[in-house]
Each structure stands twice: as C-alpha cells, then as structure tokens.
C-alpha cells in the first residue's frame, strides 16, 4: 500500500513519460526518446506510412540530421484517457521546429494520438498516429 501511495497516478505517469521523451529530444538523445517505446510499437504519420520501432528510430535520426542537429518539440496540453488498468491513449499537439540559429528555419504542427500499455510498472508507447495540424488563429 505504501508503494502505491508514492506512485504517480497512471494519467500523470504517462504525461511525465511524454515530457521526458520531449526533454530527451531537446538534448538530441534519440536513445532517451526511444526508451519508453515498446518493442511491438507501430506508428503512422502523414507521409511516413507505417513505422515499426526500428524505423521510428531511423526516422528520428534522419529528422535530426536534416535540421543540423537542432530539432525542438513544443507540446500542447496532454489529454490522457485510461482504458482499464493497463491501457491508455494520450492526445496532444506538438510543434516541431528545426534548423541552426536562434530562429528556427521551419516548423510543423502535428496532431498526435498515442497508445500506451502498462508493462512491469512502466508505461510503454505501443502506437502513435500523427498528422499535420493547424495553428488556431
């Protein structure tokens, strides 16, 4: 019971994991981004088609290289929906910017929908779908 008192609720644990992935990305730490990604991960982006875990890692590496090592992600509010005790979805927007210098060369807003599974006490990313979003004016 005491251990449960110190453990973050599931929705907060997922938000914390997403935030940690974003922070790792800011440090150009692809391994840190990939740490919570499950071995059976599947993803689908607008232009990328279906990606497995290995292809996601290659995609992130390519993005980093294309932007001169300067790639940043700014997250919007994260909405977590629990589905039982061991599954959840998290939805959020993410503004991805890149390019050397103080002012980003380019940027893209993405609408993200992610799937999560509780695995040995840790939440693992099992799916992600993203599409180009728009900035509300």
SELUM-793515 format. One record per residue: x, y, z of N, C-alpha, C, CB in turn; residue number from 1. Coordinates in nm, 3 decimals, padded with zeros to 5 digits. Glycine has a CB too. Example, Ala and Ser with C-alpha at 12.3 -4.5 7.8 and 13.67 -1.06 7.14 Angstrom:
2
+---------+---------+---------+---------+---------+---------+---------+---------+---------+---------+---------+---------+-----+
:   neast :  nnorth :     nup :  caeast : canorth :    caup :   ceast :  cnorth :     cup :  cbeast : cbnorth :    cbup :   i :
+---------+---------+---------+---------+---------+---------+---------+---------+---------+---------+---------+---------+-----+
:  01.319 : -00.569 :  00.780 :  01.230 : -00.450 :  00.780 :  01.320 : -00.330 :  00.780 :  01.131 : -00.447 :  00.905 :   1 :
:  01.285 : -00.225 :  00.708 :  01.367 : -00.106 :  00.714 :  01.290 :  00.003 :  00.787 :  01.408 : -00.060 :  00.572 :   2 :
+---------+---------+---------+---------+---------+---------+---------+---------+---------+---------+---------+---------+-----+
***
This chain:
137
+---------+---------+---------+---------+---------+---------+---------+---------+---------+---------+---------+---------+-----+
:   neast :  nnorth :     nup :  caeast : canorth :    caup :   ceast :  cnorth :     cup :  cbeast : cbnorth :    cbup :   i :
+---------+---------+---------+---------+---------+---------+---------+---------+---------+---------+---------+---------+-----+
:  00.083 : -00.119 :  00.000 :  00.000 :  00.000 :  00.000 :  00.087 :  00.125 :  00.000 : -00.094 :  00.000 :  00.120 :   1 :
:  00.195 :  00.125 :  00.078 :  00.281 :  00.242 :  00.083 :  00.345 :  00.269 : -00.053 :  00.388 :  00.223 :  00.189 :   2 :
:  00.384 :  00.166 : -00.125 :  00.443 :  00.187 : -00.257 :  00.343 :  00.253 : -00.350 :  00.490 :  00.055 : -00.317 :   3 :
:  00.217 :  00.215 : -00.342 :  00.115 :  00.274 : -00.428 :  00.096 :  00.422 : -00.395 : -00.018 :  00.199 : -00.412 :   4 :
:  00.114 :  00.460 : -00.271 :  00.098 :  00.600 : -00.232 :  00.203 :  00.689 : -00.298 :  00.106 :  00.614 : -00.080 :   5 :
:  00.321 :  00.634 : -00.324 :  00.429 :  00.711 : -00.383 :  00.430 :  00.706 : -00.535 :  00.561 :  00.663 : -00.330 :   6 :
:  00.351 :  00.620 : -00.592 :  00.347 :  00.606 : -00.737 :  00.249 :  00.708 : -00.795 :  00.306 :  00.462 : -00.777 :   7 :
:  00.289 :  00.772 : -00.903 :  00.202 :  00.871 : -00.967 :  00.081 :  00.801 : -01.027 :  00.279 :  00.952 : -01.075 :   8 :
: -00.035 :  00.867 : -01.027 : -00.150 :  00.809 : -01.096 : -00.114 :  00.784 : -01.242 : -00.275 :  00.902 : -01.085 :   9 :
: -00.182 :  00.688 : -01.303 : -00.150 :  00.647 : -01.440 : -00.147 :  00.763 : -01.537 : -00.249 :  00.544 : -01.488 :  10 :
: -00.248 :  00.851 : -01.533 : -00.251 :  00.960 : -01.630 : -00.132 :  01.053 : -01.612 : -00.381 :  01.040 : -01.616 :  11 :
: -00.092 :  01.080 : -01.488 :  00.025 :  01.166 : -01.465 :  00.154 :  01.095 : -01.506 :  00.032 :  01.208 : -01.318 :  12 :
:  00.162 :  00.966 : -01.482 :  00.282 :  00.889 : -01.522 :  00.300 :  00.894 : -01.674 :  00.271 :  00.742 : -01.475 :  13 :
:  00.191 :  00.886 : -01.749 :  00.201 :  00.893 : -01.895 :  00.242 :  01.033 : -01.938 :  00.066 :  00.855 : -01.961 :  14 :
:  00.182 :  01.137 : -01.877 :  00.223 :  01.274 : -01.909 :  00.372 :  01.294 : -01.879 :  00.139 :  01.376 : -01.829 :  15 :
:  00.417 :  01.242 : -01.765 :  00.558 :  01.255 : -01.728 :  00.648 :  01.184 : -01.829 :  00.583 :  01.198 : -01.587 :  16 :
:  00.605 :  01.069 : -01.877 :  00.685 :  00.994 : -01.975 :  00.694 :  01.071 : -02.106 :  00.624 :  00.854 : -02.000 :  17 :
:  00.583 :  01.127 : -02.151 :  00.584 :  01.206 : -02.275 :  00.675 :  01.327 : -02.260 :  00.441 :  01.251 : -02.313 :  18 :
:  00.666 :  01.393 : -02.145 :  00.751 :  01.510 : -02.119 :  00.899 :  01.471 : -02.115 :  00.710 :  01.577 : -01.987 :  19 :
:  00.930 :  01.355 : -02.056 :  01.069 :  01.307 : -02.053 :  01.118 :  01.275 : -02.195 :  01.081 :  01.181 : -01.964 :  20 :
:  01.031 :  01.220 : -02.278 :  01.069 :  01.194 : -02.418 :  01.099 :  01.325 : -02.490 :  00.957 :  01.117 : -02.492 :  21 :
:  01.017 :  01.426 : -02.466 :  01.038 :  01.557 : -02.527 :  01.170 :  01.618 : -02.480 :  00.921 :  01.651 : -02.495 :  22 :
:  01.198 :  01.607 : -02.350 :  01.322 :  01.661 : -02.294 :  01.444 :  01.590 : -02.353 :  01.322 :  01.649 : -02.141 :  23 :
:  01.435 :  01.458 : -02.369 :  01.545 :  01.383 : -02.431 :  01.566 :  01.429 : -02.575 :  01.516 :  01.230 : -02.428 :  24 :
:  01.457 :  01.452 : -02.646 :  01.467 :  01.502 : -02.783 :  01.535 :  01.637 : -02.790 :  01.329 :  01.512 : -02.845 :  25 :
:  01.506 :  01.724 : -02.694 :  01.571 :  01.856 : -02.691 :  01.722 :  01.844 : -02.674 :  01.512 :  01.941 : -02.576 :  26 :
:  01.766 :  01.736 : -02.608 :  01.909 :  01.713 : -02.586 :  01.970 :  01.630 : -02.700 :  01.932 :  01.641 : -02.452 :  27 :
:  01.890 :  01.604 : -02.805 :  01.933 :  01.522 : -02.917 :  01.967 :  01.380 : -02.874 :  02.053 :  01.585 : -02.986 :  28 :
:  01.900 :  01.332 : -02.769 :  01.921 :  01.199 : -02.713 :  01.815 :  01.103 : -02.768 :  01.917 :  01.203 : -02.557 :  29 :
:  01.842 :  01.047 : -02.886 :  01.745 :  00.957 : -02.951 :  01.721 :  00.835 : -02.862 :  01.796 :  00.913 : -03.091 :  30 :
:  01.823 :  00.784 : -02.796 :  01.807 :  00.670 : -02.706 :  01.710 :  00.701 : -02.593 :  01.941 :  00.630 : -02.647 :  31 :
:  01.716 :  00.822 : -02.539 :  01.623 :  00.863 : -02.435 :  01.481 :  00.874 : -02.486 :  01.667 :  00.994 : -02.376 :  32 :
:  01.466 :  00.922 : -02.609 :  01.333 :  00.929 : -02.670 :  01.278 :  00.789 : -02.688 :  01.338 :  01.004 : -02.806 :  33 :
:  01.363 :  00.697 : -02.729 :  01.319 :  00.561 : -02.763 :  01.300 :  00.471 : -02.640 :  01.418 :  00.498 : -02.857 :  34 :
:  01.352 :  00.509 : -02.525 :  01.349 :  00.422 : -02.407 :  01.209 :  00.370 : -02.374 :  01.403 :  00.496 : -02.289 :  35 :
:  01.104 :  00.454 : -02.373 :  00.972 :  00.401 : -02.340 :  00.895 :  00.342 : -02.459 :  00.890 :  00.509 : -02.278 :  36 :
:  00.958 :  00.334 : -02.575 :  00.889 :  00.281 : -02.693 :  00.895 :  00.128 : -02.688 :  00.953 :  00.336 : -02.825 :  37 :
:  00.778 :  00.065 : -02.692 :  00.768 : -00.082 : -02.683 :  00.829 : -00.148 : -02.806 :  00.621 : -00.125 : -02.667 :  38 :
:  00.877 : -00.269 : -02.788 :  00.935 : -00.346 : -02.898 :  00.833 : -00.369 : -03.010 :  00.988 : -00.480 : -02.847 :  39 :
:  00.703 : -00.380 : -02.975 :  00.599 : -00.405 : -03.075 :  00.530 : -00.277 : -03.120 :  00.497 : -00.502 : -03.020 :  40 :
:  00.597 : -00.163 : -03.106 :  00.543 : -00.033 : -03.146 :  00.503 : -00.032 : -03.294 :  00.646 :  00.077 : -03.118 :  41 :
:  00.393 :  00.036 : -03.322 :  00.354 :  00.066 : -03.460 :  00.315 :  00.213 : -03.466 :  00.236 : -00.026 : -03.508 :  42 :
:  00.357 :  00.278 : -03.572 :  00.326 :  00.419 : -03.588 :  00.286 :  00.450 : -03.731 :  00.444 :  00.505 : -03.547 :  43 :
:  00.216 :  00.560 : -03.746 :  00.174 :  00.602 : -03.878 :  00.169 :  00.754 : -03.883 :  00.036 :  00.541 : -03.915 :  44 :
:  00.245 :  00.810 : -03.976 :  00.243 :  00.954 : -03.997 :  00.185 :  00.988 : -04.132 :  00.383 :  01.011 : -03.986 :  45 :
:  00.163 :  01.115 : -04.156 :  00.105 :  01.161 : -04.282 :  00.183 :  01.110 : -04.404 :  00.101 :  01.312 : -04.284 :  46 :
:  00.313 :  01.130 : -04.402 :  00.395 :  01.098 : -04.519 :  00.484 :  00.976 : -04.500 :  00.481 :  01.215 : -04.552 :  47 :
:  00.495 :  00.926 : -04.378 :  00.591 :  00.821 : -04.350 :  00.535 :  00.681 : -04.371 :  00.640 :  00.834 : -04.209 :  48 :
:  00.403 :  00.664 : -04.375 :  00.346 :  00.529 : -04.382 :  00.360 :  00.462 : -04.247 :  00.414 :  00.444 : -04.493 :  49 :
:  00.352 :  00.331 : -04.245 :  00.364 :  00.256 : -04.120 :  00.509 :  00.244 : -04.077 :  00.303 :  00.117 : -04.134 :  50 :
:  00.533 :  00.261 : -03.947 :  00.668 :  00.251 : -03.893 :  00.668 :  00.152 : -03.777 :  00.721 :  00.389 : -03.846 :  51 :
:  00.771 :  00.067 : -03.770 :  00.791 : -00.014 : -03.651 :  00.892 :  00.060 : -03.562 :  00.841 : -00.159 : -03.687 :  52 :
:  00.932 : -00.001 : -03.453 :  01.023 :  00.065 : -03.359 :  01.155 :  00.105 : -03.425 :  01.050 : -00.026 : -03.239 :  53 :
:  01.215 :  00.014 : -03.498 :  01.343 :  00.042 : -03.563 :  01.329 :  00.155 : -03.666 :  01.398 : -00.085 : -03.630 :  54 :
:  01.222 :  00.152 : -03.741 :  01.200 :  00.256 : -03.842 :  01.174 :  00.392 : -03.777 :  01.083 :  00.218 : -03.934 :  55 :
:  01.106 :  00.393 : -03.661 :  01.085 :  00.517 : -03.589 :  01.218 :  00.576 : -03.547 :  00.994 :  00.494 : -03.467 :  56 :
:  01.307 :  00.493 : -03.494 :  01.439 :  00.542 : -03.453 :  01.515 :  00.598 : -03.573 :  01.520 :  00.428 : -03.386 :  57 :
:  01.509 :  00.530 : -03.687 :  01.576 :  00.580 : -03.807 :  01.515 :  00.712 : -03.854 :  01.567 :  00.476 : -03.920 :  58 :
:  01.382 :  00.723 : -03.846 :  01.311 :  00.844 : -03.885 :  01.355 :  00.962 : -03.797 :  01.159 :  00.824 : -03.875 :  59 :
:  01.362 :  00.941 : -03.666 :  01.404 :  01.047 : -03.575 :  01.549 :  01.089 : -03.601 :  01.388 :  01.002 : -03.430 :  60 :
:  01.634 :  00.993 : -03.629 :  01.773 :  01.022 : -03.660 :  01.783 :  01.105 : -03.788 :  01.854 :  00.893 : -03.674 :  61 :
:  01.705 :  01.068 : -03.889 :  01.704 :  01.141 : -04.015 :  01.655 :  01.285 : -03.994 :  01.615 :  01.070 : -04.118 :  62 :
:  01.548 :  01.302 : -03.916 :  01.498 :  01.437 : -03.887 :  01.606 :  01.522 : -03.822 :  01.374 :  01.430 : -03.796 :  63 :
:  01.675 :  01.464 : -03.726 :  01.781 :  01.538 : -03.657 :  01.890 :  01.580 : -03.756 :  01.842 :  01.453 : -03.544 :  64 :
:  01.929 :  01.490 : -03.844 :  02.032 :  01.520 : -03.943 :  01.985 :  01.628 : -04.040 :  02.072 :  01.393 : -04.019 :  65 :
:  01.860 :  01.623 : -04.082 :  01.807 :  01.720 : -04.177 :  01.803 :  01.861 : -04.119 :  01.668 :  01.679 : -04.221 :  66 :
:  01.794 :  01.871 : -03.988 :  01.783 :  02.001 : -03.925 :  01.912 :  02.043 : -03.856 :  01.670 :  02.001 : -03.825 :  67 :
:  02.023 :  01.990 : -03.901 :  02.152 :  02.030 : -03.849 :  02.168 :  02.004 : -03.701 :  02.174 :  02.174 : -03.875 :  68 :
:  02.102 :  01.899 : -03.652 :  02.112 :  01.865 : -03.511 :  02.024 :  01.950 : -03.421 :  02.253 :  01.878 : -03.466 :  69 :
:  01.959 :  02.050 : -03.478 :  01.873 :  02.139 : -03.399 :  01.727 :  02.109 : -03.430 :  01.906 :  02.289 : -03.428 :  70 :
:  01.666 :  02.028 : -03.346 :  01.526 :  01.990 : -03.363 :  01.459 :  02.006 : -03.228 :  01.511 :  01.842 : -03.418 :  71 :
:  01.348 :  02.076 : -03.226 :  01.280 :  02.105 : -03.100 :  01.133 :  02.069 : -03.110 :  01.295 :  02.254 : -03.063 :  72 :
:  01.076 :  02.022 : -03.000 :  00.934 :  01.988 : -02.994 :  00.872 :  02.064 : -02.877 :  00.913 :  01.833 : -02.978 :  73 :
:  00.764 :  02.133 : -02.906 :  00.690 :  02.208 : -02.806 :  00.553 :  02.143 : -02.793 :  00.679 :  02.360 : -02.843 :  74 :
:  00.522 :  02.091 : -02.675 :  00.399 :  02.015 : -02.654 :  00.285 :  02.103 : -02.607 :  00.422 :  01.904 : -02.554 :  75 :
:  00.165 :  02.074 : -02.660 :  00.043 :  02.134 : -02.609 : -00.007 :  02.051 : -02.492 : -00.065 :  02.147 : -02.719 :  76 :
: -00.123 :  02.087 : -02.438 : -00.180 :  02.008 : -02.327 : -00.199 :  01.862 : -02.369 : -00.315 :  02.069 : -02.281 :  77 :
: -00.171 :  01.772 : -02.276 : -00.181 :  01.628 : -02.300 : -00.308 :  01.576 : -02.233 : -00.054 :  01.552 : -02.245 :  78 :
: -00.396 :  01.516 : -02.314 : -00.519 :  01.456 : -02.263 : -00.502 :  01.306 : -02.259 : -00.642 :  01.496 : -02.350 :  79 :
: -00.510 :  01.247 : -02.140 : -00.494 :  01.103 : -02.122 : -00.630 :  01.041 : -02.092 : -00.393 :  01.072 : -02.007 :  80 :
: -00.661 :  00.934 : -02.164 : -00.784 :  00.858 : -02.141 : -00.744 :  00.716 : -02.104 : -00.877 :  00.859 : -02.268 :  81 :
: -00.779 :  00.675 : -01.982 : -00.746 :  00.540 : -01.937 : -00.848 :  00.442 : -01.992 : -00.743 :  00.533 : -01.782 :  82 :
: -00.799 :  00.324 : -02.029 : -00.883 :  00.216 : -02.081 : -00.852 :  00.092 : -01.997 : -00.857 :  00.190 : -02.235 :  83 :
: -00.917 :  00.083 : -01.882 : -00.886 : -00.023 : -01.789 : -00.762 :  00.014 : -01.709 : -00.865 : -00.156 : -01.863 :  84 :
: -00.702 : -00.087 : -01.645 : -00.588 : -00.063 : -01.557 : -00.455 : -00.061 : -01.630 : -00.584 : -00.168 : -01.450 :  85 :
: -00.450 : -00.113 : -01.754 : -00.320 : -00.127 : -01.819 : -00.312 : -00.073 : -01.961 : -00.282 : -00.269 : -01.821 :  86 :
: -00.411 :  00.003 : -02.006 : -00.408 :  00.064 : -02.139 : -00.455 :  00.208 : -02.130 : -00.497 : -00.016 : -02.239 :  87 :
: -00.404 :  00.290 : -02.221 : -00.443 :  00.431 : -02.223 : -00.412 :  00.491 : -02.359 : -00.372 :  00.510 : -02.111 :  88 :
: -00.477 :  00.602 : -02.387 : -00.440 :  00.684 : -02.502 : -00.404 :  00.823 : -02.450 : -00.555 :  00.690 : -02.608 :  89 :
: -00.317 :  00.889 : -02.521 : -00.281 :  01.027 : -02.489 : -00.282 :  01.106 : -02.620 : -00.139 :  01.036 : -02.418 :  90 :
: -00.350 :  01.219 : -02.617 : -00.360 :  01.305 : -02.735 : -00.305 :  01.443 : -02.700 : -00.506 :  01.316 : -02.786 :  91 :
: -00.234 :  01.502 : -02.797 : -00.176 :  01.634 : -02.777 : -00.131 :  01.690 : -02.912 : -00.057 :  01.629 : -02.677 :  92 :
: -00.104 :  01.818 : -02.914 : -00.042 :  01.879 : -03.032 :  00.105 :  01.898 : -03.002 : -00.111 :  02.015 : -03.070 :  93 :
:  00.182 :  01.897 : -03.108 :  00.326 :  01.914 : -03.094 :  00.375 :  02.002 : -03.208 :  00.401 :  01.776 : -03.093 :  94 :
:  00.440 :  02.112 : -03.173 :  00.502 :  02.198 : -03.272 :  00.648 :  02.156 : -03.282 :  00.489 :  02.350 : -03.233 :  95 :
:  00.686 :  02.108 : -03.398 :  00.824 :  02.064 : -03.423 :  00.892 :  02.173 : -03.505 :  00.829 :  01.925 : -03.497 :  96 :
:  01.003 :  02.225 : -03.453 :  01.079 :  02.328 : -03.523 :  01.222 :  02.280 : -03.538 :  01.074 :  02.463 : -03.448 :  97 :
:  01.290 :  02.332 : -03.640 :  01.428 :  02.290 : -03.661 :  01.507 :  02.388 : -03.742 :  01.431 :  02.157 : -03.727 :  98 :
:  01.638 :  02.368 : -03.736 :  01.732 :  02.449 : -03.810 :  01.830 :  02.517 : -03.717 :  01.658 :  02.552 : -03.894 :  99 :
:  01.950 :  02.542 : -03.766 :  02.051 :  02.608 : -03.684 :  02.015 :  02.755 : -03.662 :  02.189 :  02.597 : -03.750 : 100 :
:  02.071 :  02.813 : -03.559 :  02.049 :  02.954 : -03.530 :  01.940 :  02.975 : -03.426 :  02.013 :  03.028 : -03.656 : 101 :
:  01.920 :  03.100 : -03.390 :  01.823 :  03.134 : -03.288 :  01.680 :  03.122 : -03.338 :  01.847 :  03.273 : -03.237 : 102 :
:  01.658 :  03.154 : -03.464 :  01.524 :  03.146 : -03.520 :  01.513 :  03.019 : -03.603 :  01.491 :  03.272 : -03.607 : 103 :
:  01.414 :  02.932 : -03.572 :  01.401 :  02.807 : -03.647 :  01.381 :  02.831 : -03.796 :  01.284 :  02.724 : -03.593 : 104 :
:  01.441 :  02.744 : -03.876 :  01.427 :  02.753 : -04.021 :  01.287 :  02.713 : -04.064 :  01.532 :  02.664 : -04.090 : 105 :
:  01.228 :  02.616 : -03.996 :  01.095 :  02.570 : -04.033 :  01.024 :  02.513 : -03.912 :  01.103 :  02.464 : -04.145 : 106 :
:  00.897 :  02.487 : -03.930 :  00.818 :  02.431 : -03.821 :  00.695 :  02.360 : -03.876 :  00.776 :  02.541 : -03.723 : 107 :
:  00.645 :  02.267 : -03.799 :  00.527 :  02.190 : -03.838 :  00.447 :  02.156 : -03.713 :  00.567 :  02.061 : -03.916 : 108 :
:  00.318 :  02.185 : -03.716 :  00.229 :  02.147 : -03.608 :  00.177 :  02.006 : -03.638 :  00.110 :  02.249 : -03.592 : 109 :
:  00.183 :  01.918 : -03.538 :  00.137 :  01.780 : -03.554 :  00.029 :  01.752 : -03.450 :  00.254 :  01.679 : -03.540 : 110 :
: -00.078 :  01.687 : -03.492 : -00.180 :  01.635 : -03.401 : -00.141 :  01.492 : -03.369 : -00.325 :  01.644 : -03.462 : 111 :
: -00.117 :  01.462 : -03.243 : -00.066 :  01.332 : -03.201 : -00.173 :  01.253 : -03.128 :  00.058 :  01.349 : -03.112 : 112 :
: -00.182 :  01.124 : -03.158 : -00.265 :  01.030 : -03.082 : -00.176 :  00.910 : -03.053 : -00.397 :  00.988 : -03.161 : 113 :
: -00.153 :  00.883 : -02.925 : -00.061 :  00.777 : -02.886 : -00.132 :  00.672 : -02.801 :  00.059 :  00.835 : -02.809 : 114 :
: -00.087 :  00.548 : -02.812 : -00.139 :  00.438 : -02.733 : -00.034 :  00.389 : -02.636 : -00.187 :  00.324 : -02.823 : 115 :
: -00.077 :  00.353 : -02.515 :  00.014 :  00.315 : -02.407 : -00.031 :  00.187 : -02.341 :  00.024 :  00.427 : -02.304 : 116 :
:  00.068 :  00.109 : -02.293 :  00.041 : -00.016 : -02.221 :  00.130 : -00.019 : -02.096 :  00.068 : -00.142 : -02.314 : 117 :
:  00.069 : -00.058 : -01.984 :  00.146 : -00.075 : -01.861 :  00.222 : -00.205 : -01.870 :  00.054 : -00.071 : -01.736 : 118 :
:  00.354 : -00.198 : -01.852 :  00.440 : -00.314 : -01.870 :  00.542 : -00.317 : -01.756 :  00.511 : -00.312 : -02.010 : 119 :
:  00.521 : -00.404 : -01.659 :  00.615 : -00.415 : -01.547 :  00.627 : -00.289 : -01.465 :  00.750 : -00.452 : -01.599 : 120 :
:  00.521 : -00.214 : -01.450 :  00.524 : -00.092 : -01.372 :  00.557 :  00.034 : -01.451 :  00.623 : -00.106 : -01.264 : 121 :
:  00.598 :  00.019 : -01.577 :  00.630 :  00.134 : -01.662 :  00.529 :  00.141 : -01.777 :  00.775 :  00.124 : -01.717 : 122 :
:  00.495 :  00.262 : -01.817 :  00.408 :  00.281 : -01.932 :  00.493 :  00.281 : -02.058 :  00.327 :  00.412 : -01.921 : 123 :
:  00.456 :  00.197 : -02.154 :  00.528 :  00.183 : -02.280 :  00.442 :  00.235 : -02.395 :  00.568 :  00.035 : -02.305 : 124 :
:  00.506 :  00.307 : -02.484 :  00.439 :  00.359 : -02.603 :  00.424 :  00.245 : -02.704 :  00.519 :  00.478 : -02.665 : 125 :
:  00.300 :  00.210 : -02.736 :  00.277 :  00.098 : -02.828 :  00.229 :  00.144 : -02.964 :  00.176 :  00.002 : -02.769 : 126 :
:  00.179 :  00.268 : -02.973 :  00.135 :  00.317 : -03.104 :  00.136 :  00.469 : -03.105 : -00.006 :  00.265 : -03.139 : 127 :
:  00.150 :  00.523 : -03.225 :  00.143 :  00.668 : -03.243 :  00.094 :  00.695 : -03.384 :  00.282 :  00.736 : -03.217 : 128 :
: -00.001 :  00.783 : -03.393 : -00.050 :  00.832 : -03.522 : -00.040 :  00.983 : -03.518 : -00.198 :  00.784 : -03.552 : 129 :
:  00.010 :  01.041 : -03.625 :  00.021 :  01.185 : -03.629 : -00.013 :  01.236 : -03.767 :  00.161 :  01.229 : -03.589 : 130 :
: -00.067 :  01.356 : -03.768 : -00.099 :  01.422 : -03.894 : -00.074 :  01.571 : -03.877 : -00.246 :  01.393 : -03.938 : 131 :
: -00.047 :  01.633 : -03.988 : -00.022 :  01.777 : -03.984 : -00.145 :  01.847 : -03.929 :  00.013 :  01.832 : -04.126 : 132 :
: -00.122 :  01.933 : -03.834 : -00.230 :  02.009 : -03.773 : -00.224 :  02.152 : -03.820 : -00.222 :  02.002 : -03.621 : 133 :
: -00.307 :  02.231 : -03.762 : -00.308 :  02.373 : -03.798 : -00.307 :  02.455 : -03.670 : -00.431 :  02.410 : -03.885 : 134 :
: -00.254 :  02.572 : -03.680 : -00.248 :  02.662 : -03.567 : -00.376 :  02.746 : -03.568 : -00.120 :  02.751 : -03.571 : 135 :
: -00.448 :  02.743 : -03.458 : -00.571 :  02.822 : -03.449 : -00.535 :  02.970 : -03.443 : -00.656 :  02.781 : -03.325 : 136 :
: -00.615 :  03.051 : -03.511 : -00.589 :  03.197 : -03.510 : -00.705 :  03.270 : -03.451 : -00.562 :  03.249 : -03.651 : 137 :
+---------+---------+---------+---------+---------+---------+---------+---------+---------+---------+---------+---------+-----+
***
